[in-house]
Amino acid sequence: MARVSPTLEGFRAAFRRPSLGFAEIAWRWTFGFSTVALFVFYCIEYLDTLPVSNADSVLLATRQPALVGRAIAHILRGSLNRAVLAASLAALALSILWIIAASFGRLATVRALLDYFRGDAAHHVSAAAAGDSAEQESVSARSNGATKPRPIRALLDLNFLRAAVVLAMTLALGGAAILAGFASSRANPRPGLAFTLFLPLAGLVCMAGWALNWWLSLAGIFAVRDGESAADALSAAVAFFRERTGAVLAVSTWTGLAHVVAFSVATTAVSFPLAFVQILPWRLVLAGIILVTLAYFAVADWLYTARLAGYVCIAEMPDALPEVLSLPPATLPTGNVAAVEASMDRDEPILSDAPNLA
């Protein structure tokens, strides 16, 4: 039996179908550039609305920290509410944009991966001419595209829950900071103890948020494949992980290690433009940093596509594919079976079912 390696199949699918990586990069970068553009325009418009009097200009020109701080406080007075309201509306709009983009992007990539692995699985099964009829019927039914319609509703629900998890993480981190702040008071300030207490709380919050986000992301595969609701997709994801824990952890581990290597290489590459800050123009250095950062994001998105392909491979491909054909049936003619049985001596002790007669 030739065992299938989901990790290798995931990377092979990402190499053979580069359009999958480009599709993942397209919807992610569209959202990213929209976020950056909105943030830049938000800062420009907000700063343009701030009133700066002649007295504030004089205080800023002194370059004294106390006077500069007083001038900034006077400039920002009364405008913080507008800034928070505008930021809240921008975050809401970006969340809706991400939910829609992530849903349609995941629908396109998972459907392409399902078609790829279903065709691959059907090819292996037909070439080996083995496996029971139930499994062959299941593979052929899946390869014919027998899925329930409208999986986009479940994807929208799942991505809405993912956005809610991010909001819950933000609020939980704020609550952790408040709880840790109780250890330090004005009468007895202990910032070191407060920070020490905040770190484990923040770690627990981040781990819980990461786990929930991973489950919701994995459920998207089954929402597209089976066309079920978000709750049924989550249930299928839990059952899938329970049945194929080793394979899922292997794909996650190897792609995670590859991501760590890519991050290490990117951070090392960023240090080279920074080393020439005093020699080269700052615009050229900034362009080099942006180029390296975009290259890292592209590799990270490609690795995510490979990991997603590995999960789809585990869900669609059998654990082991037969390499040889099944043995041919016995060549003894059916007409001689009765004659052979008649020639046997049924009183022979060795043929008896009772023990120790021989």
GUTI-959709 format. One record per residue (C-alpha): residue in three letters; residue number from 1; x, y, z. Coordinates in Angstrom, 1 decimal, decimal comma. Example, Ala and Ser with C-alpha at 12.3 -4.5 7.8 and 13.67 -1.06 7.14 Angstrom:
ATOM  resn  resi       u       v       w
ATOM   ALA     1    12,3    -4,5     7,8
ATOM   SER     2    13,7    -1,1     7,1
***
This chain:
ATOM  resn  resi       u       v       w
ATOM   MET     1     0,0     0,0     0,0
ATOM   ALA     2     1,4     3,4    -1,0
ATOM   ARG     3     0,5     6,0     1,7
ATOM   VAL     4    -0,5     9,4     0,7
ATOM   SER     5     1,5    12,3     2,2
ATOM   PRO     6    -1,0    15,2     2,6
ATOM   THR     7     1,8    17,7     3,2
ATOM   LEU     8     3,6    16,8     0,0
ATOM   GLU     9     0,3    16,7    -1,9
ATOM   GLY    10    -0,5    20,1    -0,6
ATOM   PHE    11     2,8    21,6    -1,8
ATOM   ARG    12     2,4    19,8    -5,1
ATOM   ALA    13    -1,0    21,2    -5,6
ATOM   ALA    14     0,2    24,7    -4,8
ATOM   PHE    15     3,1    24,2    -7,4
ATOM   ARG    16     0,9    22,7   -10,1
ATOM   ARG    17    -1,9    25,2    -9,7
ATOM   PRO    18    -0,2    28,6    -9,2
ATOM   SER    19    -3,6    30,2    -9,9
ATOM   LEU    20    -4,7    29,1    -6,4
ATOM   GLY    21    -1,9    31,0    -4,8
ATOM   PHE    22    -2,6    34,1    -7,0
ATOM   ALA    23    -6,3    33,9    -6,1
ATOM   GLU    24    -5,5    33,8    -2,4
ATOM   ILE    25    -3,0    36,7    -2,8
ATOM   ALA    26    -5,6    38,7    -4,9
ATOM   TRP    27    -8,4    38,8    -2,3
ATOM   ARG    28    -6,1    39,2     0,7
ATOM   TRP    29    -4,0    42,0    -0,9
ATOM   THR    30    -7,2    43,7    -2,1
ATOM   PHE    31    -8,4    43,9     1,5
ATOM   GLY    32    -4,9    44,9     2,7
ATOM   PHE    33    -4,4    47,7     0,2
ATOM   SER    34    -8,0    49,0     1,0
ATOM   THR    35    -7,2    49,0     4,7
ATOM   VAL    36    -3,9    50,9     4,2
ATOM   ALA    37    -5,5    53,4     1,8
ATOM   LEU    38    -8,4    54,0     4,2
ATOM   PHE    39    -6,0    54,5     7,1
ATOM   VAL    40    -3,9    57,0     5,2
ATOM   PHE    41    -6,9    59,0     4,1
ATOM   TYR    42    -8,3    58,9     7,6
ATOM   CYS    43    -5,1    60,3     9,1
ATOM   ILE    44    -4,9    63,0     6,4
ATOM   GLU    45    -8,5    64,1     6,8
ATOM   TYR    46    -8,3    64,0    10,6
ATOM   LEU    47    -5,2    66,0    10,8
ATOM   ASP    48    -6,6    68,5     8,3
ATOM   THR    49    -9,6    69,2    10,6
ATOM   LEU    50    -7,5    70,0    13,7
ATOM   PRO    51    -7,4    73,7    14,6
ATOM   VAL    52    -3,9    75,1    15,2
ATOM   SER    53    -3,8    78,6    16,7
ATOM   ASN    54    -0,9    81,0    16,6
ATOM   ALA    55    -0,2    80,2    20,3
ATOM   ASP    56    -0,1    76,5    19,5
ATOM   SER    57     2,4    77,2    16,7
ATOM   VAL    58     4,6    79,2    19,1
ATOM   LEU    59     4,6    76,4    21,7
ATOM   LEU    60     5,4    73,8    19,0
ATOM   ALA    61     8,3    75,9    17,7
ATOM   THR    62     9,9    75,9    21,2
ATOM   ARG    63    10,6    72,2    21,0
ATOM   GLN    64    10,3    71,9    24,7
ATOM   PRO    65     8,6    68,6    25,7
ATOM   ALA    66     6,3    70,2    28,3
ATOM   LEU    67     5,3    73,1    26,0
ATOM   VAL    68     4,9    70,8    23,0
ATOM   GLY    69     2,7    68,4    25,0
ATOM   ARG    70     0,5    71,3    26,2
ATOM   ALA    71     0,1    72,5    22,6
ATOM   ILE    72    -0,8    69,0    21,3
ATOM   ALA    73    -3,3    68,5    24,2
ATOM   HIS    74    -4,9    71,8    23,2
ATOM   ILE    75    -5,0    70,9    19,6
ATOM   LEU    76    -6,6    67,5    20,2
ATOM   ARG    77    -9,1    68,9    22,7
ATOM   GLY    78   -12,7    68,2    21,6
ATOM   SER    79   -11,8    66,2    18,5
ATOM   LEU    80   -11,1    62,8    20,1
ATOM   ASN    81   -14,7    61,8    20,1
ATOM   ARG    82   -14,9    62,5    16,3
ATOM   ALA    83   -11,7    60,4    15,8
ATOM   VAL    84   -13,1    57,5    17,8
ATOM   LEU    85   -16,4    57,6    15,9
ATOM   ALA    86   -14,7    57,7    12,5
ATOM   ALA    87   -12,4    54,9    13,5
ATOM   SER    88   -15,3    52,8    14,6
ATOM   LEU    89   -17,2    53,3    11,4
ATOM   ALA    90   -14,0    52,5     9,4
ATOM   ALA    91   -13,5    49,3    11,3
ATOM   LEU    92   -17,1    48,3    10,8
ATOM   ALA    93   -16,8    48,9     7,0
ATOM   LEU    94   -13,5    47,0     6,8
ATOM   SER    95   -15,0    44,1     8,7
ATOM   ILE    96   -17,9    43,8     6,3
ATOM   LEU    97   -15,5    44,0     3,4
ATOM   TRP    98   -13,3    41,3     4,9
ATOM   ILE    99   -16,2    39,0     5,5
ATOM   ILE   100   -17,4    39,3     1,9
ATOM   ALA   101   -14,0    39,0     0,4
ATOM   ALA   102   -12,9    36,1     2,5
ATOM   SER   103   -16,1    34,2     1,8
ATOM   PHE   104   -15,9    34,5    -1,9
ATOM   GLY   105   -12,2    33,9    -1,9
ATOM   ARG   106   -12,5    30,8     0,2
ATOM   LEU   107   -15,3    29,5    -2,0
ATOM   ALA   108   -13,2    29,8    -5,1
ATOM   THR   109   -10,0    28,3    -3,7
ATOM   VAL   110   -11,7    25,4    -1,9
ATOM   ARG   111   -13,8    24,5    -5,0
ATOM   ALA   112   -10,7    24,5    -7,2
ATOM   LEU   113    -8,9    22,3    -4,7
ATOM   LEU   114   -11,8    19,9    -4,4
ATOM   ASP   115   -11,9    19,5    -8,2
ATOM   TYR   116    -8,2    18,9    -8,3
ATOM   PHE   117    -8,0    16,2    -5,5
ATOM   ARG   118   -11,2    14,5    -6,6
ATOM   GLY   119    -9,8    14,1   -10,1
ATOM   ASP   120    -6,5    12,9    -8,6
ATOM   ALA   121    -8,3    10,4    -6,3
ATOM   ALA   122   -10,4     9,1    -9,2
ATOM   HIS   123    -7,3     8,6   -11,3
ATOM   HIS   124    -5,5     6,6    -8,6
ATOM   VAL   125    -8,5     4,4    -7,9
ATOM   SER   126    -9,2     3,7   -11,5
ATOM   ALA   127    -5,5     3,0   -12,2
ATOM   ALA   128    -5,2     0,6    -9,3
ATOM   ALA   129    -8,6    -1,1   -10,1
ATOM   ALA   130    -9,1    -1,8    -6,4
ATOM   GLY   131   -11,1    -0,8    -3,4
ATOM   ASP   132   -14,6    -1,8    -2,5
ATOM   SER   133   -17,6    -0,7    -4,6
ATOM   ALA   134   -18,9     1,6    -1,9
ATOM   GLU   135   -15,7     3,7    -1,8
ATOM   GLN   136   -15,6     3,8    -5,6
ATOM   GLU   137   -19,1     5,0    -5,8
ATOM   SER   138   -18,3     7,7    -3,1
ATOM   VAL   139   -15,3     8,9    -5,1
ATOM   SER   140   -17,3     9,0    -8,4
ATOM   ALA   141   -20,2    10,8    -6,8
ATOM   ARG   142   -17,9    13,4    -5,3
ATOM   SER   143   -16,0    13,8    -8,6
ATOM   ASN   144   -19,3    14,5   -10,4
ATOM   GLY   145   -19,8    17,5    -8,1
ATOM   ALA   146   -22,6    16,1    -6,0
ATOM   THR   147   -22,6    18,9    -3,4
ATOM   LYS   148   -25,4    20,9    -1,9
ATOM   PRO   149   -25,9    24,4    -3,4
ATOM   ARG   150   -25,3    27,9    -1,8
ATOM   PRO   151   -22,4    27,3     0,5
ATOM   ILE   152   -21,7    31,1     0,5
ATOM   ARG   153   -24,3    31,6     3,4
ATOM   ALA   154   -22,3    29,3     5,6
ATOM   LEU   155   -19,0    30,9     4,7
ATOM   LEU   156   -20,5    34,3     5,5
ATOM   ASP   157   -21,6    33,1     8,9
ATOM   LEU   158   -18,3    31,5     9,7
ATOM   ASN   159   -16,3    34,6     8,7
ATOM   PHE   160   -18,7    36,7    10,7
ATOM   LEU   161   -17,8    34,5    13,7
ATOM   ARG   162   -14,1    34,9    12,9
ATOM   ALA   163   -14,5    38,7    13,0
ATOM   ALA   164   -16,4    38,4    16,2
ATOM   VAL   165   -13,5    36,4    17,7
ATOM   VAL   166   -11,1    39,2    16,8
ATOM   LEU   167   -13,3    41,7    18,5
ATOM   ALA   168   -13,7    39,5    21,5
ATOM   MET   169    -9,9    39,1    21,6
ATOM   THR   170    -9,4    42,8    21,6
ATOM   LEU   171   -11,9    43,3    24,4
ATOM   ALA   172   -10,4    40,4    26,4
ATOM   LEU   173    -6,9    41,9    26,1
ATOM   GLY   174    -8,3    45,2    27,4
ATOM   GLY   175    -9,9    43,3    30,3
ATOM   ALA   176    -6,6    41,5    31,0
ATOM   ALA   177    -4,8    44,9    31,1
ATOM   ILE   178    -7,4    46,2    33,6
ATOM   LEU   179    -7,1    43,1    35,8
ATOM   ALA   180    -3,3    43,3    35,8
ATOM   GLY   181    -3,5    47,0    36,6
ATOM   PHE   182    -5,2    46,2    39,9
ATOM   ALA   183    -1,8    44,9    41,2
ATOM   SER   184    -0,3    48,4    40,8
ATOM   SER   185    -1,9    51,4    42,5
ATOM   ARG   186    -1,0    55,1    42,8
ATOM   ALA   187     0,0    54,6    46,4
ATOM   ASN   188     2,1    51,6    45,7
ATOM   PRO   189     3,1    51,5    42,0
ATOM   ARG   190     4,4    48,2    40,8
ATOM   PRO   191     4,4    48,3    37,0
ATOM   GLY   192     6,7    45,3    36,7
ATOM   LEU   193     4,3    43,1    38,6
ATOM   ALA   194     1,4    44,3    36,6
ATOM   PHE   195     3,2    43,6    33,3
ATOM   THR   196     4,2    40,1    34,6
ATOM   LEU   197     0,6    39,3    35,4
ATOM   PHE   198    -0,6    40,7    32,0
ATOM   LEU   199     1,7    38,5    29,9
ATOM   PRO   200     0,1    35,1    30,9
ATOM   LEU   201    -3,4    36,5    30,6
ATOM   ALA   202    -2,6    37,9    27,2
ATOM   GLY   203    -1,1    34,6    26,2
ATOM   LEU   204    -4,2    32,6    27,2
ATOM   VAL   205    -6,4    35,1    25,3
ATOM   CYS   206    -4,3    34,9    22,2
ATOM   MET   207    -4,2    31,1    22,3
ATOM   ALA   208    -7,9    30,8    22,7
ATOM   GLY   209    -8,5    33,3    19,9
ATOM   TRP   210    -6,1    31,5    17,6
ATOM   ALA   211    -7,8    28,1    18,3
ATOM   LEU   212   -11,3    29,4    17,6
ATOM   ASN   213   -10,1    31,1    14,5
ATOM   TRP   214    -8,4    27,9    13,3
ATOM   TRP   215   -11,6    25,8    13,9
ATOM   LEU   216   -13,7    28,3    12,0
ATOM   SER   217   -11,2    28,5     9,1
ATOM   LEU   218   -11,2    24,6     8,9
ATOM   ALA   219   -14,9    24,5     8,9
ATOM   GLY   220   -15,0    26,5     5,7
ATOM   ILE   221   -13,7    23,5     3,8
ATOM   PHE   222   -16,7    21,4     4,8
ATOM   ALA   223   -19,1    24,3     4,3
ATOM   VAL   224   -18,0    24,4     0,6
ATOM   ARG   225   -17,7    20,6     0,2
ATOM   ASP   226   -20,9    19,5     1,8
ATOM   GLY   227   -23,0    22,7     1,4
ATOM   GLU   228   -24,1    22,5     5,1
ATOM   SER   229   -24,8    25,3     7,5
ATOM   ALA   230   -22,1    26,8     9,7
ATOM   ALA   231   -23,0    24,7    12,7
ATOM   ASP   232   -22,9    21,5    10,7
ATOM   ALA   233   -19,6    22,5     9,1
ATOM   LEU   234   -18,1    23,1    12,5
ATOM   SER   235   -19,4    19,6    13,6
ATOM   ALA   236   -17,8    18,1    10,5
ATOM   ALA   237   -14,5    19,9    11,2
ATOM   VAL   238   -14,4    18,5    14,8
ATOM   ALA   239   -15,1    15,0    13,6
ATOM   PHE   240   -12,5    15,3    10,8
ATOM   PHE   241    -9,9    16,4    13,3
ATOM   ARG   242   -10,8    13,6    15,7
ATOM   GLU   243   -10,5    11,0    13,0
ATOM   ARG   244    -7,4    12,3    11,3
ATOM   THR   245    -5,5    14,0    14,1
ATOM   GLY   246    -2,0    12,9    13,0
ATOM   ALA   247    -2,4    13,9     9,4
ATOM   VAL   248    -3,9    17,3    10,3
ATOM   LEU   249    -1,1    18,1    12,8
ATOM   ALA   250     1,5    17,0    10,3
ATOM   VAL   251     0,3    19,4     7,7
ATOM   SER   252     0,0    22,2    10,2
ATOM   THR   253     3,4    21,6    11,7
ATOM   TRP   254     5,4    21,4     8,4
ATOM   THR   255     3,7    24,5     6,9
ATOM   GLY   256     4,1    26,3    10,2
ATOM   LEU   257     7,8    25,5    10,2
ATOM   ALA   258     8,1    26,7     6,6
ATOM   HIS   259     6,3    29,9     7,6
ATOM   VAL   260     8,8    30,4    10,5
ATOM   VAL   261    11,7    30,0     8,0
ATOM   ALA   262    10,2    32,5     5,6
ATOM   PHE   263     9,7    35,0     8,5
ATOM   SER   264    13,3    34,6     9,6
ATOM   VAL   265    14,6    35,1     6,0
ATOM   ALA   266    12,4    38,2     5,6
ATOM   THR   267    13,6    39,8     8,8
ATOM   THR   268    17,2    39,1     7,9
ATOM   ALA   269    16,6    40,6     4,4
ATOM   VAL   270    15,0    43,7     5,8
ATOM   SER   271    18,2    44,4     7,8
ATOM   PHE   272    20,2    44,9     4,6
ATOM   PRO   273    18,4    48,0     3,4
ATOM   LEU   274    18,5    49,4     7,0
ATOM   ALA   275    22,2    49,0     7,0
ATOM   PHE   276    22,5    51,6     4,2
ATOM   VAL   277    20,3    54,3     5,8
ATOM   GLN   278    23,2    56,7     6,1
ATOM   ILE   279    24,5    56,0     2,6
ATOM   LEU   280    21,5    55,6     0,3
ATOM   PRO   281    18,4    57,9     0,0
ATOM   TRP   282    15,7    57,2     2,5
ATOM   ARG   283    13,2    56,7    -0,3
ATOM   LEU   284    15,3    53,9    -1,8
ATOM   VAL   285    15,7    52,2     1,6
ATOM   LEU   286    11,9    52,5     2,2
ATOM   ALA   287    11,2    51,0    -1,2
ATOM   GLY   288    13,6    48,0    -0,4
ATOM   ILE   289    11,8    47,4     2,9
ATOM   ILE   290     8,4    47,5     1,3
ATOM   LEU   291     9,5    45,1    -1,5
ATOM   VAL   292    10,9    42,6     1,0
ATOM   THR   293     7,7    42,9     3,1
ATOM   LEU   294     5,4    42,3     0,1
ATOM   ALA   295     7,6    39,3    -0,9
ATOM   TYR   296     7,2    37,8     2,6
ATOM   PHE   297     3,4    38,3     2,5
ATOM   ALA   298     3,2    36,6    -0,9
ATOM   VAL   299     5,2    33,6     0,4
ATOM   ALA   300     3,0    33,5     3,5
ATOM   ASP   301    -0,2    33,5     1,4
ATOM   TRP   302     1,3    30,7    -0,8
ATOM   LEU   303     2,1    28,6     2,3
ATOM   TYR   304    -1,4    29,1     3,5
ATOM   THR   305    -2,7    27,8     0,2
ATOM   ALA   306    -0,4    24,8     0,5
ATOM   ARG   307    -1,8    24,1     4,0
ATOM   LEU   308    -5,4    24,5     2,8
ATOM   ALA   309    -4,6    22,0     0,0
ATOM   GLY   310    -3,2    19,6     2,6
ATOM   TYR   311    -6,4    19,7     4,6
ATOM   VAL   312    -8,5    19,2     1,5
ATOM   CYS   313    -6,2    16,3     0,5
ATOM   ILE   314    -6,8    14,6     3,9
ATOM   ALA   315   -10,6    15,1     3,5
ATOM   GLU   316   -10,8    13,8    -0,1
ATOM   MET   317    -8,0    11,3    -0,7
ATOM   PRO   318    -7,9     7,8     1,0
ATOM   ASP   319    -5,3     7,2     3,6
ATOM   ALA   320    -3,5     4,6     1,4
ATOM   LEU   321    -3,8     3,9    -2,3
ATOM   PRO   322    -3,4     0,3    -3,5
ATOM   GLU   323    -0,5    -0,2    -5,9
ATOM   VAL   324    -1,3    -3,7    -7,3
ATOM   LEU   325    -4,4    -5,1    -8,7
ATOM   SER   326    -6,5    -7,5    -6,7
ATOM   LEU   327    -5,7   -11,2    -7,0
ATOM   PRO   328    -7,5   -13,1    -9,7
ATOM   PRO   329   -10,2   -15,5    -8,7
ATOM   ALA   330    -9,4   -19,2    -8,3
ATOM   THR   331    -8,9   -21,0   -11,6
ATOM   LEU   332   -10,5   -24,2   -10,5
ATOM   PRO   333   -13,6   -25,0   -12,7
ATOM   THR   334   -16,8   -24,8   -10,8
ATOM   GLY   335   -18,0   -28,1   -12,2
ATOM   ASN   336   -15,2   -30,0   -10,4
ATOM   VAL   337   -16,0   -28,7    -7,0
ATOM   ALA   338   -18,6   -31,3    -6,3
ATOM   ALA   339   -16,3   -34,1    -7,4
ATOM   VAL   340   -13,6   -32,9    -5,1
ATOM   GLU   341   -15,9   -32,7    -2,1
ATOM   ALA   342   -17,2   -36,2    -2,8
ATOM   SER   343   -13,7   -37,6    -2,8
ATOM   MET   344   -13,0   -36,3     0,7
ATOM   ASP   345   -13,1   -38,7     3,6
ATOM   ARG   346   -15,3   -36,9     6,2
ATOM   ASP   347   -14,4   -39,5     8,9
ATOM   GLU   348   -10,8   -38,5     8,8
ATOM   PRO   349   -10,0   -37,1    12,4
ATOM   ILE   350    -8,0   -34,2    11,1
ATOM   LEU   351   -11,1   -32,9     9,3
ATOM   SER   352   -13,2   -33,0    12,4
ATOM   ASP   353   -14,1   -29,8    14,3
ATOM   ALA   354   -13,8   -31,6    17,7
ATOM   PRO   355   -10,4   -30,9    19,3
ATOM   ASN   356    -7,7   -33,5    20,2
ATOM   LEU   357    -9,3   -36,2    18,0
ATOM   ALA   358    -6,1   -36,6    16,1
***
